[in-house]
């Protein structure tokens, strides 16, 4: 950070074996995000994915579970993913600028950056269909990054404007849904009383009542379908190894359907916002301490307030429209902005230093989460604890796993230059075997330090 005496050490650079630059603050943010994402994924690993997005009581609803779920919804839900999307936007600028400086030809940037993301997409698909994780984000981000890359040369205000306009569709769509549902709820008893009194409905009223009843039937059908999917997912999770594999493949194929377009849209919009924040020096800690204090206060105050209101409305379980229909995405971004401000405020402290290593090994840690939690703890290939933990237990397990991974990442980088999955990805991208270990002299020097 600069200004107000903030230390520039927080943005000290490092270089990877392929020559890619590292910025400590971005690694720190990435480390927090990749460890934080386990709090979002663990319930989909240890319970029904459909229930996580529907009736959350299915995964456990003791008083401790309710507190854990509420804290997760307000503080964490979607923010780790959002922060990673912002960092992808920043990384897109760093990498494409580096390619542009060293390459020839007008298409060099798209060709080389496209190749990098194609390899990442393949890794993501392997994560889904080999390691059986339907919640993979790598393949989505690989596509979204290419969309965002098309806007890389724009000024920050235009990147921010386009990203926010894309995000605003959630506000408009959700707002229309709230207004329509409330209007229908208010009008329905009036129309039914007229009908019961044998009064003639106008053509418009007849159509409105028919539409309301059709919507009710569709909601009932969707609820029944949701319950069927929860039952099926529980059967896969508690079944044999073959049943679990078939269930994961089935969910993977569903994930690659129409919902994938929405995921790409969301990721690309936030990547553009992240690119703008990087160009403005906000993401990497170049603003004043006062600026980040304000950023944290506004992000947590407004975003946290909206998310708390949404969570409390969801906990009514009445199926009625609530503020979250319209504000989810905006509140998610605001809360993430608050986290961004807080991390930059703490960037020079001992507390945050270990997260730099987590950021440098993020891809490997992400895969390790799948192997440790999905495979070892919950799947029938491991301890088979699917459905055995509630929200409180799963959040506690996330903390324990993240602590272990954070320690391992820091110890690992004392001896190795690059993490295994990162090494494989970048070696393929560079079409050469990258150096893996530190030079012996460097290790000896570090040991004496």
C-alpha positions as CSV (number, residue, x, y, z in Angstrom):
1,X,0.0,0.0,0.0
2,X,1.0,3.6,-0.4
3,X,0.1,6.6,1.6
4,X,-0.5,6.9,5.3
5,X,2.8,5.1,6.0
6,X,1.5,1.8,4.7
7,X,4.3,-0.7,3.8
8,X,5.3,-1.3,0.2
9,X,6.6,-4.7,1.3
10,X,3.1,-5.9,1.1
11,X,3.3,-5.7,-2.7
12,X,6.8,-7.2,-3.1
13,X,7.1,-9.3,-6.2
14,X,8.4,-12.8,-6.9
15,X,9.0,-14.7,-10.1
16,X,7.7,-18.2,-11.0
17,X,9.8,-20.8,-12.9
18,X,8.1,-19.8,-16.2
19,X,8.9,-16.1,-15.6
20,X,5.4,-15.1,-14.5
21,X,5.5,-12.3,-11.9
22,X,4.0,-12.7,-8.5
23,X,2.5,-9.9,-6.4
24,X,2.4,-10.7,-2.7
25,X,-0.9,-9.0,-1.9
26,X,-2.6,-10.8,-4.8
27,X,-1.2,-14.1,-3.6
28,X,-2.5,-13.3,-0.1
29,X,-6.0,-12.5,-1.5
30,X,-5.8,-15.7,-3.6
31,X,-4.8,-17.7,-0.5
32,X,-7.7,-16.5,1.5
33,X,-10.1,-17.1,-1.3
34,X,-9.0,-20.6,-2.1
35,X,-9.1,-21.7,1.5
36,X,-12.4,-19.9,2.0
37,X,-14.0,-21.7,-0.9
38,X,-14.1,-24.9,1.1
39,X,-16.7,-23.4,3.3
40,X,-18.9,-23.1,0.2
41,X,-18.1,-26.5,-1.2
42,X,-18.1,-28.8,1.8
43,X,-21.9,-28.9,2.1
44,X,-22.1,-30.1,-1.6
45,X,-19.4,-32.7,-0.8
46,X,-21.0,-34.0,2.4
47,X,-24.7,-33.6,1.5
48,X,-27.2,-33.0,-1.2
49,X,-26.2,-30.3,-3.7
50,X,-29.9,-29.6,-4.4
51,X,-30.7,-29.3,-0.7
52,X,-27.9,-26.7,-0.3
53,X,-29.6,-24.5,-2.8
54,X,-33.2,-25.3,-1.5
55,X,-34.3,-26.5,1.9
56,X,-31.1,-26.1,3.8
57,X,-32.7,-27.8,6.9
58,X,-32.2,-31.1,5.1
59,X,-28.5,-30.9,6.0
60,X,-29.1,-30.3,9.7
61,X,-31.0,-27.7,11.6
62,X,-30.0,-27.9,15.3
63,X,-29.4,-24.5,17.0
64,X,-25.7,-24.9,16.3
65,X,-26.4,-25.6,12.7
66,X,-28.6,-22.6,12.4
67,X,-25.9,-20.3,13.8
68,X,-23.2,-21.9,11.5
69,X,-25.5,-21.6,8.4
70,X,-26.4,-17.9,9.2
71,X,-22.7,-16.9,9.7
72,X,-21.8,-18.7,6.5
73,X,-24.6,-17.0,4.5
74,X,-23.7,-13.5,5.8
75,X,-19.9,-13.6,5.9
76,X,-18.8,-16.2,3.4
77,X,-21.4,-17.4,0.9
78,X,-20.1,-16.7,-2.6
79,X,-17.4,-14.3,-1.5
80,X,-14.5,-16.6,-2.0
81,X,-15.7,-17.3,-5.5
82,X,-16.2,-13.6,-6.1
83,X,-12.7,-12.8,-4.9
84,X,-11.2,-15.5,-7.2
85,X,-13.1,-14.0,-10.1
86,X,-11.7,-10.5,-9.3
87,X,-8.2,-12.0,-9.1
88,X,-8.7,-13.8,-12.5
89,X,-9.5,-10.3,-13.9
90,X,-6.3,-8.9,-12.5
91,X,-4.3,-12.0,-13.6
92,X,-5.7,-11.6,-17.1
93,X,-4.3,-8.1,-17.3
94,X,-0.9,-9.1,-15.9
95,X,-0.5,-12.1,-18.2
96,X,-1.8,-10.5,-21.4
97,X,0.4,-7.4,-20.9
98,X,3.4,-9.7,-20.4
99,X,2.5,-11.6,-23.6
100,X,1.9,-8.4,-25.5
101,X,5.4,-7.0,-24.6
102,X,7.2,-10.1,-25.7
103,X,5.2,-11.5,-28.6
104,X,4.9,-10.6,-32.3
105,X,1.7,-10.3,-34.3
106,X,-1.7,-8.8,-33.5
107,X,-3.2,-12.2,-32.5
108,X,-0.4,-13.3,-30.2
109,X,-2.2,-12.3,-27.0
110,X,-5.4,-14.1,-27.8
111,X,-3.5,-17.1,-29.1
112,X,-1.2,-17.6,-26.1
113,X,-3.7,-16.6,-23.5
114,X,-6.3,-18.7,-25.2
115,X,-3.9,-21.7,-25.1
116,X,-3.3,-21.1,-21.4
117,X,-7.1,-21.1,-20.7
118,X,-7.7,-24.1,-22.9
119,X,-5.3,-26.1,-20.8
120,X,-7.0,-24.8,-17.6
121,X,-10.4,-25.8,-19.1
122,X,-9.1,-29.4,-19.7
123,X,-7.8,-29.5,-16.1
124,X,-11.3,-28.3,-14.9
125,X,-13.1,-31.0,-16.9
126,X,-10.7,-33.6,-15.5
127,X,-11.5,-32.3,-12.0
128,X,-15.1,-32.9,-12.8
129,X,-15.1,-36.2,-14.5
130,X,-11.9,-37.9,-13.1
131,X,-11.9,-36.5,-9.6
132,X,-15.8,-36.4,-9.6
133,X,-16.3,-32.9,-8.4
134,X,-19.4,-31.2,-9.9
135,X,-18.7,-27.9,-8.3
136,X,-15.5,-27.3,-10.3
137,X,-14.9,-23.6,-11.2
138,X,-11.7,-24.0,-13.3
139,X,-13.5,-24.8,-16.6
140,X,-16.0,-22.0,-16.1
141,X,-13.3,-19.4,-15.3
142,X,-11.2,-20.5,-18.3
143,X,-14.1,-19.6,-20.6
144,X,-15.1,-16.5,-18.7
145,X,-11.5,-15.2,-18.8
146,X,-11.5,-15.3,-22.6
147,X,-14.7,-13.2,-22.6
148,X,-13.1,-10.7,-20.2
149,X,-9.9,-10.7,-22.3
150,X,-11.8,-9.1,-25.1
151,X,-12.3,-5.9,-23.0
152,X,-8.7,-5.8,-21.6
153,X,-7.7,-2.5,-23.3
154,X,-10.7,-0.5,-21.9
155,X,-10.2,2.1,-19.3
156,X,-11.1,1.2,-15.7
157,X,-14.4,3.2,-15.8
158,X,-15.6,1.2,-18.8
159,X,-14.5,-2.1,-17.4
160,X,-16.4,-1.3,-14.2
161,X,-19.4,-0.1,-16.1
162,X,-19.7,-3.2,-18.2
163,X,-19.2,-5.5,-15.3
164,X,-21.8,-3.7,-13.2
165,X,-24.3,-3.6,-16.0
166,X,-23.9,-7.4,-16.5
167,X,-24.4,-7.8,-12.7
168,X,-27.5,-5.6,-12.7
169,X,-29.5,-8.2,-14.5
170,X,-29.8,-10.0,-11.2
171,X,-31.3,-6.9,-9.7
172,X,-33.7,-6.3,-12.5
173,X,-34.7,-9.9,-13.0
174,X,-35.1,-10.5,-9.2
175,X,-37.0,-7.2,-8.8
176,X,-39.5,-8.1,-11.5
177,X,-40.0,-11.5,-9.9
178,X,-40.7,-9.9,-6.5
179,X,-43.1,-7.4,-7.9
180,X,-45.0,-10.0,-10.0
181,X,-45.3,-12.5,-7.1
182,X,-46.5,-9.9,-4.7
183,X,-49.0,-8.6,-7.2
184,X,-50.2,-12.1,-7.8
185,X,-50.5,-12.8,-4.1
186,X,-52.5,-9.7,-3.6
187,X,-54.8,-10.2,-6.6
188,X,-55.5,-13.9,-6.2
189,X,-57.9,-13.8,-3.2
190,X,-59.9,-11.0,-4.8
191,X,-60.4,-12.9,-8.1
192,X,-61.3,-16.1,-6.3
193,X,-63.9,-14.4,-4.1
194,X,-65.5,-13.0,-7.3
195,X,-65.5,-16.4,-8.8
196,X,-67.0,-18.0,-5.7
197,X,-69.7,-15.3,-5.7
198,X,-70.5,-16.3,-9.3
199,X,-69.5,-12.9,-10.5
200,X,-68.2,-12.7,-14.1
201,X,-64.5,-12.1,-14.5
202,X,-63.2,-9.9,-17.2
203,X,-61.1,-11.4,-20.0
204,X,-58.0,-9.9,-18.4
205,X,-58.9,-11.2,-14.9
206,X,-59.6,-14.7,-16.3
207,X,-56.2,-14.8,-17.9
208,X,-54.5,-13.4,-14.7
209,X,-56.2,-16.1,-12.6
210,X,-55.2,-18.8,-15.1
211,X,-51.6,-17.6,-15.1
212,X,-51.5,-17.5,-11.3
213,X,-52.8,-21.1,-11.1
214,X,-50.4,-22.2,-13.7
215,X,-47.5,-20.6,-11.8
216,X,-48.7,-22.4,-8.6
217,X,-48.7,-25.7,-10.5
218,X,-45.2,-25.1,-11.9
219,X,-43.9,-24.3,-8.4
220,X,-45.5,-27.5,-7.0
221,X,-43.9,-29.5,-9.8
222,X,-40.5,-27.9,-9.2
223,X,-40.7,-28.6,-5.5
224,X,-41.5,-32.2,-6.2
225,X,-38.7,-32.4,-8.7
226,X,-36.3,-30.9,-6.1
227,X,-37.3,-33.4,-3.5
228,X,-36.8,-36.2,-6.0
229,X,-33.3,-35.0,-6.7
230,X,-32.5,-34.7,-3.1
231,X,-33.6,-38.3,-2.5
232,X,-31.5,-39.5,-5.5
233,X,-28.4,-37.5,-4.4
234,X,-28.7,-39.0,-0.9
235,X,-29.0,-42.5,-2.4
236,X,-25.9,-41.9,-4.5
237,X,-23.9,-40.4,-1.5
238,X,-24.8,-43.3,0.8
239,X,-24.6,-46.0,-1.8
240,X,-21.9,-48.1,-3.3
241,X,-18.8,-46.8,-5.0
242,X,-20.3,-47.4,-8.4
243,X,-23.5,-45.6,-7.4
244,X,-21.5,-42.6,-6.1
245,X,-19.5,-42.4,-9.3
246,X,-22.7,-42.5,-11.5
247,X,-24.3,-39.9,-9.3
248,X,-21.4,-37.5,-9.6
249,X,-21.2,-38.0,-13.4
250,X,-24.9,-37.3,-13.6
251,X,-24.6,-34.0,-11.7
252,X,-21.5,-33.1,-13.8
253,X,-23.6,-33.4,-17.0
254,X,-26.4,-31.4,-15.5
255,X,-23.9,-28.7,-14.5
256,X,-22.6,-28.4,-18.1
257,X,-26.2,-27.6,-19.2
258,X,-27.9,-24.2,-19.3
259,X,-26.8,-23.3,-15.8
260,X,-23.2,-23.1,-17.1
261,X,-24.0,-20.1,-19.2
262,X,-25.2,-18.3,-16.1
263,X,-22.0,-19.2,-14.3
264,X,-19.8,-17.9,-17.1
265,X,-21.9,-14.7,-17.2
266,X,-21.4,-14.2,-13.5
267,X,-17.7,-14.9,-13.6
268,X,-17.0,-12.7,-16.6
269,X,-18.8,-9.7,-15.1
270,X,-16.9,-9.9,-11.8
271,X,-13.6,-10.5,-13.7
272,X,-14.2,-7.2,-15.5
273,X,-14.8,-5.5,-12.1
274,X,-11.6,-7.1,-10.8
275,X,-9.6,-5.9,-13.8
276,X,-10.9,-2.3,-13.2
277,X,-10.0,-2.5,-9.5
278,X,-6.5,-3.7,-10.5
279,X,-6.0,-0.9,-13.0
280,X,-7.1,1.6,-10.3
281,X,-4.5,0.1,-7.9
282,X,-7.3,-1.0,-5.4
283,X,-6.9,-4.7,-5.6
284,X,-3.1,-4.8,-5.0
285,X,-3.1,-2.4,-2.0
286,X,-1.9,0.9,-3.6
287,X,-4.5,3.1,-1.9
288,X,-4.3,4.7,1.5
289,X,-5.2,3.1,4.8
290,X,-8.2,5.4,5.1
291,X,-9.4,4.3,1.7
292,X,-9.4,0.6,2.7
293,X,-11.1,1.4,6.0
294,X,-13.9,3.1,4.1
295,X,-14.0,0.2,1.6
296,X,-14.3,-2.3,4.5
297,X,-17.0,-0.3,6.3
298,X,-19.2,0.2,3.2
299,X,-18.7,-3.3,2.0
300,X,-19.5,-5.0,5.3
301,X,-22.1,-2.5,6.3
302,X,-24.2,-2.4,3.2
303,X,-23.4,-5.9,1.9
304,X,-23.6,-7.5,5.3
305,X,-26.9,-5.8,6.0
306,X,-28.5,-7.0,2.8
307,X,-27.2,-10.5,3.3
308,X,-28.4,-10.7,6.8
309,X,-31.9,-9.6,5.7
310,X,-31.8,-12.3,3.0
311,X,-30.7,-15.0,5.4
312,X,-33.4,-14.2,7.9
313,X,-36.0,-14.2,5.2
314,X,-34.8,-17.6,3.9
315,X,-35.1,-18.9,7.5
316,X,-38.9,-18.3,7.4
317,X,-39.1,-21.1,4.9
318,X,-42.4,-19.8,3.6
319,X,-41.5,-19.7,-0.1
320,X,-42.4,-16.0,-0.4
321,X,-40.4,-13.5,-2.3
322,X,-37.6,-11.7,-0.4
323,X,-35.0,-9.0,-0.9
324,X,-32.3,-11.6,-1.8
325,X,-34.0,-12.3,-5.1
326,X,-32.9,-8.9,-6.3
327,X,-29.9,-8.1,-4.2
328,X,-27.9,-11.4,-4.0
329,X,-25.2,-10.6,-6.6
330,X,-24.8,-7.0,-5.5
331,X,-24.6,-7.9,-1.9
332,X,-22.1,-10.6,-2.7
333,X,-19.8,-8.2,-4.5
334,X,-20.2,-5.6,-1.7
335,X,-19.3,-8.1,1.0
336,X,-16.3,-9.3,-1.1
337,X,-15.2,-5.6,-1.4
338,X,-15.3,-5.4,2.4
339,X,-13.1,-8.5,2.7
340,X,-10.8,-7.0,0.1
341,X,-10.4,-3.9,2.2
342,X,-9.9,-5.8,5.4
343,X,-7.2,-8.0,3.9
344,X,-5.3,-5.0,2.5
345,X,-5.5,-3.3,5.9
346,X,-3.8,-6.4,7.4
347,X,-1.5,-7.1,4.5
348,X,1.7,-6.2,6.4
349,X,0.9,-8.2,9.5
350,X,2.2,-11.6,10.6
351,X,-1.4,-12.9,10.6
352,X,-1.7,-12.6,6.8
353,X,1.8,-13.7,5.8
354,X,1.1,-17.5,5.7
355,X,-1.7,-16.9,3.1
356,X,0.9,-15.8,0.5
357,X,2.1,-19.4,0.3
358,X,-1.6,-20.6,0.0
359,X,-2.0,-18.2,-2.9
360,X,1.1,-19.5,-4.7
361,X,-0.2,-23.1,-4.3
362,X,-3.9,-22.3,-4.8
363,X,-4.6,-24.7,-7.7
364,X,-3.0,-27.6,-5.9
365,X,-4.8,-26.8,-2.6
366,X,-8.1,-26.6,-4.5
367,X,-7.6,-30.2,-5.8
368,X,-6.4,-31.3,-2.4
369,X,-9.7,-30.1,-0.9
370,X,-11.5,-32.4,-3.3
371,X,-9.3,-35.4,-2.5
372,X,-9.3,-34.9,1.3
373,X,-12.9,-33.8,1.8
374,X,-15.0,-35.2,-1.0
375,X,-13.0,-38.5,-1.5
376,X,-11.4,-39.3,1.8
377,X,-14.0,-38.1,4.3
378,X,-17.4,-38.2,2.6
379,X,-17.3,-40.6,-0.4
380,X,-17.7,-44.4,-0.2
381,X,-14.1,-44.7,-1.3
382,X,-13.1,-43.2,2.1
383,X,-14.8,-42.9,5.4
384,X,-18.2,-42.7,3.9
385,X,-19.5,-39.9,6.1
386,X,-21.9,-38.4,3.6
387,X,-25.0,-37.0,5.3
388,X,-23.5,-37.6,8.8
389,X,-22.6,-33.9,9.5
390,X,-24.7,-30.9,9.9
391,X,-23.8,-27.3,9.1
392,X,-21.9,-26.8,12.3
393,X,-19.9,-29.9,11.9
394,X,-19.0,-29.2,8.3
395,X,-17.9,-25.6,9.0
396,X,-15.7,-26.9,11.8
397,X,-14.2,-29.5,9.5
398,X,-13.5,-26.8,6.9
399,X,-11.5,-24.8,9.5
400,X,-9.5,-27.9,10.4
401,X,-8.7,-28.9,6.8
402,X,-7.8,-25.3,5.9
403,X,-5.4,-25.1,8.8
404,X,-3.7,-28.3,7.7
405,X,-3.5,-27.1,4.1
406,X,-2.1,-23.7,5.1
407,X,0.7,-25.3,7.2
408,X,1.5,-27.8,4.4
409,X,1.6,-25.0,1.8
410,X,4.1,-22.9,3.8
411,X,6.4,-25.9,4.6
412,X,6.2,-27.1,0.9
413,X,7.4,-23.8,-0.5
414,X,10.5,-24.0,1.6
415,X,11.7,-26.8,-0.6
416,X,9.9,-26.4,-3.9
417,X,9.5,-23.5,-6.3
418,X,6.1,-24.4,-7.6
419,X,3.2,-26.6,-6.5
420,X,2.4,-29.9,-8.4
421,X,-0.8,-29.0,-10.2
422,X,0.6,-25.5,-11.0
423,X,3.7,-27.1,-12.3
424,X,1.8,-29.5,-14.6
425,X,-0.4,-26.7,-15.9
426,X,2.3,-24.3,-16.7
427,X,4.7,-26.9,-18.1
428,X,2.0,-27.8,-20.6
429,X,1.3,-24.2,-21.4
430,X,5.1,-23.4,-21.9
431,X,5.6,-26.7,-23.7
432,X,8.7,-27.5,-21.6
433,X,9.4,-29.1,-18.2
434,X,9.7,-26.2,-15.7
435,X,12.1,-26.5,-12.8
436,X,10.4,-27.9,-9.8
437,X,12.7,-27.6,-6.8
438,X,14.8,-24.8,-5.5
439,X,18.4,-24.8,-6.4
440,X,20.5,-26.5,-3.6
441,X,22.4,-23.3,-2.9
442,X,19.1,-21.4,-2.5
443,X,17.8,-24.0,-0.1
444,X,21.0,-24.0,1.9
445,X,20.9,-20.2,2.1
446,X,17.3,-20.3,3.3
447,X,18.1,-22.9,5.9
448,X,20.9,-20.6,7.4
449,X,18.7,-17.5,7.4
